[in-house]
Amino acid sequence: MDTYVRFLYEFLDQLLGGIVTALKGLVLGIIQMFDIRAYANLIKDYSKDFKGGEWVLVVFAVVVTIIVLALILLLVWFAVRKILKFKKTLVEQESLLEELADLQRKVVQLMKEKDELYAMKVSQLGLKPNESNTIEGAQPSETEGEEGEEEVTDAQASRFPKLTTIDLEYANYKVVNYGNSFTLPELVNNFRQFSASELKLYYQEDIIRLFIASLASTKLVILQGISGTGKTSLAYAWGKFLKHDSCVASVQPSWRDRTELFGYFNEFTKKFNETEVLREIYLAGYTDDIYTVILDEMNISRVEYYFAEMLSILEMPSQDEWIVELVPSAWPTDPKHLESGKLKIAPNVWYIGTINNDDSTFMVTDKVYDRAMPIDINDKGQVFEPIPTEAQDINYSYVRSLFDEAINNNQITQETLDKVDKMDDYVIKHFRIAFGNRIVAHMKKFVPVYVGCGGTELDGVDYFIARKILRKFEQLNISYIRDEIDGFVKFLEDTFGKGKMHECIEYLLRLKKLT
């Protein structure tokens, strides 16, 4: 054992001695490099032997030495500074991580306090904090108490709390058949009478016909005109009439993309910020009722920014393709109607936009108008004595069947279609404007349902052409087409009959006055 101890001592002495010698040599080398007195003594010892030209070389050597030493000092200084800066960055990152963790703890605490306040508020109403609201057609849960607490926990655990709550409330819901038997003219009359008797909103019967026919032709209806004529009120009254209040989305100038409609996933809270529009669409997927989303003052921002994706989706020929991706991947706690992060847009939802055309708004582009049905409301309804009428439970499938029946039974006559084709040729020749197959397809839905609601074919065609086709004239330089307007008015009267196309002619004459 003594032999091993001596070996270990000598072994470590050899190692540590080498390290000490190296450090000592490094220190001595640095001292020797920066020994100014030694440099001065060398110059002094050789100064007697230097000649004139050699002194120049001596000065040059001294300058080069000073530069080299300065560079060495600078390199050392930069290296130390970089090390200190890197260390400071690490400390700041650790500090930020600690601050982020602290903020997360505070968010959790605030959410807990919010839930406690909510529980206190609900208890003041005489309800249990975890008690779900009951809804018509939904069956109560099989168990109460602890399972109710689990349901709330499930909703809170989901990144879609609003949608998960709908899943829980409608877990045992069965679609209700209301046994509707009304006709389209009766629907028009009932809605008009309800608006007047219950809401004191008075509309002309033809406006209601146009509104119902528009719902049959497209999912986006635009109510436009001067302020104060009841545009938003009409959409609001429609929701009240159907016993489902319209979901009002007040468009803001800052709206730039679809997240304003559907919401977005918050990476910080790990929750999806759900909008009321998203909730309405998801809820509609459970029922056979009719739902309405109001885009109030929809052109206060550019419609094609925030509604572009919906415009494309609703144009898909198959409703199975009406799908929007909310998140890129699925989580186990996601709502059950969300498949792989995608939501199917319910067909029983209509989107009604209101427009005020003034200096504070944007012009609605052709892309939007071609996919929508605009209705002009520029006159206040005349007060009349209504028949008291209550709101109705109406099945979407029944209204859809009324629309399909009207489209099949009231198809536009070939004579009228030929006249429209002739008008198309005239417009192309004189105004260089054409309308595509999409607009014709809309007309073949709009006009038959307008007739089914009690209107006439030519009145429906007249209104449709004025709002969907002649509206494109506003894009032209009116001063250049002014002389062509009188000829077009004469063409309309000769082709369709004198006084038959009064909406088109009135629009053209109003356009002519702008020049």
Phi, psi and omega per residue, in radians:
M1 nan -0.649 3.123
D2 -1.087 -0.640 3.135
T3 -1.093 -0.732 -3.138
Y4 -1.142 -0.681 -3.139
V5 -1.105 -0.752 3.117
R6 -1.103 -0.711 3.120
F7 -1.075 -0.803 -3.119
L8 -1.110 -0.678 3.138
Y9 -1.086 -0.848 -3.123
E10 -1.168 -0.612 3.139
F11 -1.127 -0.846 3.126
L12 -1.191 -0.609 3.114
D13 -1.086 -0.701 3.106
Q14 -1.103 -0.766 -3.111
L15 -1.193 -0.945 -3.081
L16 -1.181 -0.608 3.091
G17 -1.080 -0.692 3.097
G18 -1.119 -0.716 3.136
I19 -1.131 -0.764 -3.136
V20 -1.116 -0.736 3.133
T21 -1.088 -0.710 3.129
A22 -1.126 -0.807 3.132
L23 -1.123 -0.721 -3.141
K24 -1.120 -0.718 3.118
G25 -1.142 -0.659 3.124
L26 -1.128 -0.765 3.140
V27 -1.141 -0.797 3.140
L28 -1.104 -0.649 3.124
G29 -1.124 -0.742 3.130
I30 -1.124 -0.727 3.130
I31 -1.099 -0.721 -3.129
Q32 -1.151 -0.667 3.141
M33 -1.095 -0.654 -3.039
F34 -1.825 0.347 3.131
D35 -1.428 1.596 -3.088
I36 -1.124 -0.665 -3.111
R37 -1.091 -0.688 -3.140
A38 -1.117 -0.734 3.101
Y39 -1.068 -0.717 -3.111
A40 -1.158 -0.723 3.138
N41 -1.116 -0.689 3.110
L42 -1.062 -0.803 -3.139
I43 -1.102 -0.679 -3.133
K44 -1.144 -0.735 -3.116
D45 -1.127 -0.614 -3.068
Y46 -1.692 -0.058 -3.030
S47 -1.099 -0.559 -3.104
K48 -1.219 -0.464 -3.065
D49 -1.635 -0.212 -3.125
F50 -1.267 2.445 3.040
K51 -1.758 -3.119 -3.033
G52 -0.990 -0.853 -3.105
G53 -1.232 -0.527 -3.127
E54 -1.205 -0.552 3.100
W55 -1.080 -0.568 3.092
V56 -1.115 -0.757 3.122
L57 -1.160 -0.629 3.093
V58 -1.083 -0.812 3.119
V59 -1.055 -0.736 3.134
F60 -1.073 -0.744 3.131
A61 -1.112 -0.711 3.120
V62 -1.105 -0.768 -3.128
V63 -1.099 -0.790 -3.139
V64 -1.078 -0.702 3.130
T65 -1.094 -0.763 3.127
I66 -1.075 -0.740 3.141
I67 -1.093 -0.785 -3.137
V68 -1.058 -0.801 3.139
L69 -1.102 -0.693 3.120
A70 -1.119 -0.721 3.115
L71 -1.101 -0.704 3.104
I72 -1.064 -0.776 3.122
L73 -1.094 -0.723 3.122
L74 -1.104 -0.753 3.128
L75 -1.082 -0.743 3.095
V76 -1.094 -0.735 -3.114
W77 -1.130 -0.774 3.119
F78 -1.116 -0.688 3.137
A79 -1.106 -0.797 3.125
V80 -1.110 -0.739 -3.134
R81 -1.087 -0.730 -3.138
K82 -1.144 -0.694 3.119
I83 -1.110 -0.764 3.134
L84 -1.143 -0.678 3.131
K85 -1.147 -0.744 3.112
F86 -1.077 -0.739 3.132
K87 -1.128 -0.670 3.119
K88 -1.133 -0.693 3.107
T89 -1.076 -0.749 3.108
L90 -1.074 -0.720 3.136
V91 -1.131 -0.727 3.135
E92 -1.137 -0.719 3.108
Q93 -1.077 -0.762 3.100
E94 -1.097 -0.666 3.115
S95 -1.143 -0.724 3.114
L96 -1.130 -0.714 3.111
L97 -1.096 -0.722 3.094
E98 -1.115 -0.713 3.126
E99 -1.142 -0.692 3.101
L100 -1.111 -0.746 3.108
A101 -1.090 -0.664 3.123
D102 -1.146 -0.714 3.100
L103 -1.113 -0.693 3.100
Q104 -1.083 -0.727 3.094
R105 -1.088 -0.676 3.136
K106 -1.175 -0.684 3.107
V107 -1.066 -0.800 3.110
V108 -1.033 -0.743 -3.141
Q109 -1.132 -0.727 3.129
L110 -1.129 -0.705 3.097
M111 -1.102 -0.672 3.107
K112 -1.130 -0.757 3.112
E113 -1.112 -0.675 3.105
K114 -1.061 -0.770 3.136
D115 -1.111 -0.649 3.116
E116 -1.158 -0.732 3.101
L117 -1.113 -0.699 3.104
Y118 -1.087 -0.725 3.138
A119 -1.103 -0.703 3.113
M120 -1.128 -0.714 -3.121
K121 -1.139 -0.753 -3.139
V122 -1.149 -0.667 -3.126
S123 -1.131 -0.509 3.091
Q124 -1.154 -0.416 3.109
L125 -1.491 0.020 3.127
G126 1.517 0.267 -3.141
L127 -1.935 2.824 3.013
K128 -1.368 2.510 -3.102
P129 -0.992 -0.585 -3.086
N130 -1.740 0.251 -3.088
E131 -1.458 2.287 3.140
S132 -1.434 2.600 3.038
N133 -1.201 2.450 3.097
T134 -1.506 2.564 -3.133
I135 -2.280 2.682 -3.126
E136 -1.167 2.265 3.110
G137 1.618 -0.236 -3.139
A138 -1.637 2.413 -3.131
Q139 -1.552 2.493 3.117
P140 -1.150 2.752 3.133
S141 -1.162 2.676 -3.101
E142 -1.218 -0.493 -3.125
T143 -2.227 2.715 3.137
E144 -2.033 -2.996 2.992
G145 1.198 -1.948 -3.012
E146 -1.086 -0.651 -3.138
E147 -1.178 -0.585 3.064
G148 -1.061 -0.687 3.104
E149 -1.134 -0.663 3.109
E150 -1.110 -0.634 -3.136
E151 -1.115 -0.769 3.118
V152 -1.099 -0.697 3.120
T153 -1.082 -0.702 3.108
D154 -1.055 -0.744 -3.135
A155 -1.149 -0.704 -3.138
Q156 -1.217 -0.563 -3.121
A157 -1.277 -0.445 -3.105
S158 -1.312 2.607 3.057
R159 -1.387 -0.110 3.042
F160 -2.089 1.258 -3.036
P161 -1.065 -0.683 -3.125
K162 -1.156 -0.772 -3.114
L163 -1.219 -0.647 3.105
T164 -1.155 -0.621 3.079
T165 -1.085 -0.689 3.079
I166 -1.087 -0.732 3.094
D167 -0.989 -0.754 -3.114
L168 -1.197 -0.725 -3.109
E169 -1.220 -0.566 -3.081
Y170 -1.832 0.381 -3.078
A171 -1.014 -0.658 -3.103
N172 -1.967 0.363 -3.087
Y173 -1.266 2.419 3.054
K174 -2.108 2.365 -3.124
V175 -1.029 2.322 -3.083
V176 -1.707 2.297 3.025
N177 -1.684 1.993 -3.056
Y178 -1.451 -0.066 3.107
G179 1.145 0.683 -3.132
N180 -1.113 2.534 3.139
S181 -2.476 0.144 -3.097
F182 -1.289 2.832 3.055
T183 -1.771 3.015 3.125
L184 -1.087 -0.781 3.073
P185 -1.050 -0.626 3.107
E186 -1.206 -0.632 3.083
L187 -1.095 -0.754 3.111
V188 -1.062 -0.830 -3.097
N189 -1.172 -0.763 -3.119
N190 -1.082 -0.747 3.141
F191 -1.144 -0.730 -3.139
R192 -1.137 -0.759 -3.137
Q193 -1.180 -0.668 3.111
F194 -1.112 -0.806 -3.122
S195 -1.025 -0.697 -3.110
A196 -1.325 -0.789 -3.035
S197 -1.335 -0.638 -3.060
E198 -1.698 -0.579 -3.027
L199 -2.012 -0.082 -3.117
K200 1.034 0.621 3.072
L201 -1.941 2.109 -3.012
Y202 -1.934 2.132 -3.139
Y203 -2.201 2.562 3.041
Q204 -1.183 2.587 -3.094
E205 -1.055 -0.620 -3.102
D206 -1.176 -0.567 3.088
I207 -1.100 -0.720 3.129
I208 -1.160 -0.689 3.087
R209 -1.034 -0.845 3.141
L210 -1.050 -0.690 -3.126
F211 -1.130 -0.832 -3.134
I212 -1.136 -0.738 3.124
A213 -1.124 -0.601 3.111
S214 -1.150 -0.687 3.104
L215 -1.065 -0.545 -3.133
A216 -1.303 -0.464 -3.011
S217 -1.633 -0.411 -3.076
T218 -2.799 2.837 3.113
K219 -1.560 -0.182 3.121
L220 -2.053 2.016 3.116
V221 -1.960 2.325 -3.139
I222 -1.958 2.104 3.071
L223 -1.749 2.040 -3.045
Q224 -2.280 2.806 -3.140
G225 2.554 -3.010 -3.107
I226 -1.234 2.746 -3.095
S227 -1.202 2.488 3.036
G228 1.580 0.197 -3.114
T229 -1.730 0.048 3.034
G230 1.653 0.538 -3.129
K231 -1.197 -0.971 3.134
T232 -1.136 -0.601 -3.121
S233 -1.111 -0.605 3.134
L234 -1.104 -0.817 3.109
A235 -1.150 -0.664 3.103
Y236 -1.109 -0.773 -3.141
A237 -1.116 -0.627 3.114
W238 -1.058 -0.751 3.094
G239 -1.116 -0.738 3.117
K240 -1.114 -0.698 -3.135
F241 -1.079 -0.597 -3.110
L242 -1.557 0.034 -3.116
K243 1.150 0.382 3.037
H244 -2.347 1.790 -3.109
D245 -0.951 2.371 3.121
S246 -1.102 2.446 3.065
C247 -1.465 1.991 -3.069
V248 -1.653 2.085 3.052
A249 -1.912 1.822 -3.129
S250 -1.389 1.879 -3.088
V251 -1.149 2.405 3.139
Q252 -1.963 2.667 3.135
P253 -1.038 -0.381 -3.088
S254 -1.462 -0.060 -3.094
W255 -1.157 2.186 -3.083
R256 -2.228 -0.374 -3.096
D257 -2.628 -3.085 -3.013
R258 -1.200 -0.284 3.140
T259 -1.093 -0.399 3.104
E260 -1.173 -0.487 3.136
L261 -1.558 -0.798 -3.001
F262 -1.737 -0.479 -3.045
G263 1.837 -3.000 -3.098
Y264 -2.688 2.780 3.120
F265 -1.515 2.191 -3.134
N266 -1.595 1.929 -3.101
E267 -1.148 -0.425 -3.113
F268 -1.318 -0.880 -3.107
T269 -1.545 -0.196 -3.081
K270 1.062 0.536 3.089
K271 -2.160 2.647 3.054
F272 -1.616 2.139 3.115
N273 -1.337 1.652 -3.050
E274 -1.423 2.407 3.060
T275 -1.627 2.902 3.092
E276 -1.187 -0.505 3.093
V277 -1.127 -0.792 3.105
L278 -1.068 -0.750 3.132
R279 -1.074 -0.710 -3.126
E280 -1.132 -0.750 3.136
I281 -1.124 -0.738 -3.124
Y282 -1.158 -0.747 3.121
L283 -1.074 -0.700 -3.127
A284 -1.059 -0.488 -3.137
G285 -1.161 -0.257 3.141
Y286 -1.560 -0.365 -2.935
T287 -2.123 3.079 3.032
D288 -1.978 0.412 3.107
D289 -1.573 3.031 -3.123
I290 -1.854 2.318 -3.120
Y291 -2.139 2.666 -3.075
T292 -2.312 2.295 3.026
V293 -1.969 2.146 3.137
I294 -1.724 2.106 3.020
L295 -1.671 1.553 -3.013
D296 -1.316 2.248 -3.068
E297 0.924 0.964 -2.985
M298 -1.121 -0.389 -3.117
N299 -1.718 0.300 3.009
I300 -1.274 -0.306 2.915
S301 -2.230 2.953 -3.116
R302 -1.272 2.068 -3.059
V303 -1.064 -0.682 -3.079
E304 -1.211 -0.153 3.056
Y305 -1.398 -1.047 -2.993
Y306 -1.554 -0.293 -3.086
F307 -1.987 0.119 -3.049
A308 -1.048 -0.791 -3.095
E309 -1.129 -0.694 3.116
M310 -1.146 -0.660 3.096
L311 -1.034 -0.735 -3.138
S312 -1.223 -0.731 -3.113
I313 -1.109 -0.804 -3.075
L314 -1.241 -0.196 3.074
E315 -1.521 -0.182 -3.140
M316 -1.076 2.342 -3.080
P317 -1.130 -0.566 -3.138
S318 -1.821 2.289 3.131
Q319 -1.174 -0.302 3.059
D320 -1.163 -0.323 3.138
E321 -1.630 0.021 3.132
W322 -1.400 1.344 -3.041
I323 -2.263 2.382 3.083
V324 -2.153 2.397 3.120
E325 -1.568 2.097 3.139
L326 -1.602 -0.748 3.125
V327 -2.387 2.680 -3.046
P328 -1.288 -0.318 -3.100
S329 -2.536 2.853 -3.087
A330 -1.666 2.570 2.983
W331 -2.013 2.644 -3.124
P332 -1.032 -0.491 -3.084
T333 -1.588 0.100 -3.125
D334 -1.135 2.709 3.075
P335 -0.984 2.616 -2.981
K336 -1.245 -0.380 3.103
H337 -1.548 0.118 3.085
L338 -1.785 1.972 -3.101
E339 -1.897 2.033 -3.127
S340 0.956 0.644 3.127
G341 1.382 0.110 -3.100
K342 -1.945 2.496 3.140
L343 -2.057 2.319 3.073
K344 -1.456 2.213 -3.131
I345 -1.272 2.141 -3.115
A346 -1.175 2.352 -3.116
P347 -1.309 -0.268 -3.089
N348 -1.570 0.490 3.069
V349 -2.110 2.265 3.027
W350 -1.931 2.602 -3.118
Y351 -2.018 2.062 -3.061
I352 -2.041 2.002 3.137
G353 -1.760 2.517 3.061
T354 -1.951 2.482 -3.049
I355 -2.304 2.300 2.945
N356 -2.008 2.093 -3.123
N357 -1.563 1.717 3.082
D358 -2.557 -3.057 -3.042
D359 -1.193 -0.315 -3.087
S360 -1.561 0.018 -3.062
T361 -2.090 2.896 3.109
F362 -1.667 2.668 3.073
M363 -1.283 2.386 3.095
V364 -1.417 2.232 -3.026
T365 -1.407 2.923 3.114
D366 -1.043 -0.626 -3.127
K367 -0.973 -0.675 -3.134
V368 -1.369 -0.857 -3.094
Y369 -1.064 -0.655 -3.116
D370 -1.129 -0.467 -3.108
R371 -1.714 -0.076 -3.097
A372 -2.046 3.036 3.015
M373 -2.132 1.899 -3.136
P374 -1.440 2.501 3.052
I375 -2.219 2.187 3.114
D376 -1.532 2.199 3.053
I377 -2.140 1.687 -3.082
N378 -2.026 -0.036 -3.124
D379 -2.156 2.454 3.042
K380 -1.328 2.424 3.138
G381 -1.178 2.551 3.120
Q382 -1.419 2.372 3.136
V383 -1.164 2.374 3.093
F384 -2.459 2.910 -3.135
E385 -1.525 1.839 -3.036
P386 -1.464 2.829 2.989
I387 -1.538 2.187 -3.139
P388 -0.939 2.143 -3.093
T389 -2.386 2.314 -3.123
E390 -1.617 2.870 3.051
A391 -1.128 2.744 -3.043
Q392 -2.203 2.568 2.935
D393 -1.508 2.095 -3.047
I394 -2.246 2.294 3.065
N395 -1.415 2.342 3.066
Y396 -1.041 -0.741 -3.097
S397 -1.084 -0.582 3.128
Y398 -1.233 -0.779 3.113
V399 -1.103 -0.683 3.107
R400 -1.093 -0.668 3.120
S401 -1.173 -0.610 3.069
L402 -1.124 -0.727 3.107
F403 -1.088 -0.835 -3.115
D404 -1.085 -0.694 3.133
E405 -1.122 -0.761 3.127
A406 -1.132 -0.696 3.133
I407 -1.117 -0.655 3.134
N408 -1.312 -0.650 -3.030
N409 -1.548 -0.351 -3.045
N410 -2.138 0.690 -3.122
Q411 -1.032 2.522 3.141
I412 -1.071 2.329 -3.096
T413 -1.147 2.669 -3.137
Q414 -1.095 -0.579 3.119
E415 -1.062 -0.781 3.132
T416 -1.180 -0.697 3.114
L417 -1.089 -0.664 3.100
D418 -1.121 -0.668 3.117
K419 -1.176 -0.658 3.100
V420 -1.142 -0.720 3.084
D421 -1.077 -0.704 3.117
K422 -1.123 -0.697 3.103
M423 -1.153 -0.669 3.099
D424 -1.020 -0.793 3.113
D425 -1.070 -0.700 -3.127
Y426 -1.137 -0.761 -3.118
V427 -1.144 -0.702 3.113
I428 -1.095 -0.753 -3.074
K429 -1.196 -0.750 -3.000
H430 -1.695 -0.444 -3.056
F431 -2.142 -0.072 -3.139
R432 0.994 0.712 3.105
I433 -2.250 2.406 3.098
A434 -2.333 2.703 3.063
F435 -2.030 2.477 -3.000
G436 -1.539 -3.044 -3.101
N437 -1.157 -0.514 3.139
R438 -1.065 -0.765 -3.121
I439 -1.164 -0.696 3.104
V440 -1.109 -0.713 3.114
A441 -1.097 -0.695 3.081
H442 -1.096 -0.741 -3.118
M443 -1.100 -0.651 -3.123
K444 -1.256 -0.185 2.998
K445 -1.732 -0.756 -3.055
F446 -1.123 -0.909 -3.031
V447 -1.104 -0.825 3.125
P448 -1.034 -0.685 3.132
V449 -1.255 -0.610 3.057
Y450 -1.063 -0.722 3.075
V451 -1.142 -0.729 3.121
G452 -1.100 -0.449 3.117
C453 -1.461 -0.026 3.098
G454 1.991 0.033 3.118
G455 -1.569 -3.093 3.113
T456 -1.907 2.767 -3.076
E457 -1.085 -0.848 -3.095
L458 -1.135 -0.631 3.086
D459 -1.098 -0.717 3.116
G460 -1.150 -0.758 3.115
V461 -1.127 -0.744 3.139
D462 -1.010 -0.870 -3.117
Y463 -1.141 -0.746 -3.107
F464 -1.091 -0.802 -3.124
I465 -1.123 -0.712 -3.119
A466 -1.105 -0.707 -3.046
R467 -1.543 -0.501 -3.037
K468 -1.794 -0.479 -3.041
I469 -1.935 -0.951 -3.107
L470 -1.149 -0.396 3.088
R471 -0.986 -0.504 3.140
K472 -1.127 -0.318 3.130
F473 -1.109 -0.407 -3.113
E474 -1.125 -0.361 3.127
Q475 -1.349 -0.295 -3.076
L476 -1.501 2.886 3.022
N477 -1.374 1.847 -3.002
I478 -1.034 -0.584 -3.108
S479 -1.128 -0.502 -3.133
Y480 -1.379 -0.513 -3.090
I481 -1.756 0.042 -3.064
R482 -0.983 -0.763 -3.104
D483 -1.251 -0.333 -3.138
E484 -1.465 -0.316 -3.053
I485 -1.138 -0.760 -3.136
D486 -1.061 -0.694 3.110
G487 -1.154 -0.621 3.126
F488 -1.218 -0.677 3.090
V489 -1.053 -0.776 3.120
K490 -1.098 -0.673 3.122
F491 -1.097 -0.753 -3.140
L492 -1.090 -0.740 -3.131
E493 -1.217 -0.648 3.127
D494 -1.229 -0.606 -3.045
T495 -1.463 -0.830 -3.041
F496 -1.722 -0.262 -3.103
G497 1.958 2.524 -3.080
K498 -1.129 2.218 3.106
G499 1.372 0.024 -3.093
K500 -1.417 -0.545 -3.092
M501 -1.860 0.952 -3.010
H502 -1.186 -0.582 3.116
E503 -1.134 -0.773 3.133
C504 -1.125 -0.800 -3.093
I505 -1.162 -0.711 3.114
E506 -1.089 -0.706 3.122
Y507 -1.136 -0.774 -3.115
L508 -1.120 -0.733 3.135
L509 -1.169 -0.633 3.079
R510 -1.149 -0.653 3.106
L511 -1.138 -0.661 -3.122
K512 -1.144 -0.591 -3.132
K513 -1.183 -0.342 -3.123
L514 -1.271 -0.285 -3.102
T515 -1.416 nan nan
